[in-house]
Amino acid sequence: MNIKQLRESKLMSRYRLAKEMGVAYQTVTFWEEGRYKPNAENVKKLEEIFGLPDVKTVLPIKTVSSTTK
């Protein structure tokens, strides 16, 4: 399953998801097209919106984390 399939299963438009996420419509489009991946904060928002305990187990999302030593 991907973000588009999950969104459509909830009968949600890209505009509505973008508004609920607090991001631009184009951002949702880019996620769905695989051009960009949501950051950790947006992954948490996706989990809340779609009622998933860990969206990464449903969606093929890898977020970039930065660590310094």
C-alpha positions, 0 to 999 in steps of 0.5 A, spaced: 500 500 500 502 507 498 500 513 500 495 514 494 492 508 496 491 509 503 488 516 502 483 513 496 481 508 501 479 513 506 475 517 500 480 523 501 482 528 496 489 530 496 487 537 498 484 535 504 490 531 506 494 536 505 490 541 509 489 536 515 497 535 514 499 542 514 503 542 507 502 544 500 498 540 495 504 539 491 507 536 497 502 530 497 503 529 490 510 529 490 509 523 496 505 519 492 509 520 486 515 518 490 519 524 488 519 526 496 518 522 502 515 525 508 519 527 514 519 524 521 514 529 523 509 528 517 509 520 518 507 522 525 501 526 522 499 520 517 499 515 523 494 520 526 490 522 520 489 514 518 489 511 525 495 507 524 500 505 530 506 505 525 505 508 518 511 505 516 509 498 517 503 499 512 507 504 507 514 503 504 516 510 508 524 511 510 525 517 513 532 520 513 534 521 520 541 525 522 545 523 527 552 527 530 557 523 533 
